[in-house]
Amino acid sequence: MSLLVSEYLQFTADEIPVEKNFVIDGTEYKFLLQYNSYGDFYTMTIKDLSDNVLITNKLTYLVPINDSVVDGLSITKQIIPINYDDPETNVEVNKANFWLITIMLAEVTG
């Protein structure tokens, strides 16, 4: 598997919980990033501009957040948490390691 990275979604640990708007594939979405202190993990929720939840997933290393077909979600690229500097090393997406993670928009090839 190889990733053709086109851009990334800018989030920092200091601003979480945070909701930001991003335009992807010509459509604007709201992205809500939250931290679960009980389980020491992060979740991302993608909503439309009317605040309808389209999808929510736990951030897991190299696993696309938008991994299923959802009405109203027309993002063609995969949204993937990755350590861009060392993508081959599996990193737990938790509070201690969040600074290593970049949320990438990528096309998966191969």
Residue pairs with C-beta under 8 A, 6 or more apart in sequence:
1 108
1 109
1 110
2 108
2 109
2 110
3 80
3 82
3 87
3 104
3 106
3 107
3 108
3 109
4 106
4 107
4 108
4 109
5 84
5 104
5 105
5 106
6 77
6 105
6 106
6 107
7 104
7 105
8 84
8 102
8 103
8 104
8 105
9 20
9 22
9 31
9 79
9 103
9 104
9 105
10 20
11 18
11 20
11 33
11 103
13 95
13 98
13 99
16 33
16 34
16 35
16 42
17 32
17 33
17 34
17 35
18 32
18 33
19 30
19 31
19 32
19 33
20 30
20 31
20 33
21 28
21 29
21 30
21 31
21 49
22 28
22 29
22 31
23 29
24 75
24 77
24 105
25 74
25 75
25 76
25 77
27 74
27 75
28 49
29 46
29 47
29 48
29 49
29 54
29 73
29 75
30 46
30 47
30 48
30 49
30 51
31 44
31 45
31 46
31 47
32 44
32 45
32 46
32 47
33 42
33 43
33 44
34 42
34 43
34 44
34 45
35 41
35 42
35 95
36 42
36 43
37 95
40 94
40 95
41 58
41 59
41 93
41 94
42 58
42 59
42 93
42 94
42 98
43 56
43 57
43 58
43 59
44 56
44 57
44 59
44 65
44 79
44 103
45 53
45 55
45 56
46 53
46 54
46 55
46 56
46 65
46 66
46 73
46 75
47 53
47 54
48 54
48 72
52 72
54 70
54 71
54 72
54 73
55 65
55 66
55 68
55 70
55 73
57 65
57 66
57 67
59 65
59 81
59 93
59 101
59 103
60 81
60 93
61 81
61 82
61 83
61 90
61 91
61 92
61 93
61 101
62 80
62 81
62 82
62 87
62 90
63 80
63 81
64 78
64 79
64 80
64 108
65 78
65 79
65 80
65 81
65 103
66 73
66 75
66 78
66 79
67 78
75 105
76 107
77 105
77 106
77 107
78 105
78 106
78 107
78 108
79 103
79 104
79 105
80 103
80 104
80 105
80 106
81 93
81 101
81 102
81 103
81 104
82 101
82 102
82 104
83 89
83 91
83 100
83 101
83 102
84 102
84 104
85 100
91 97
91 100
91 101
93 101
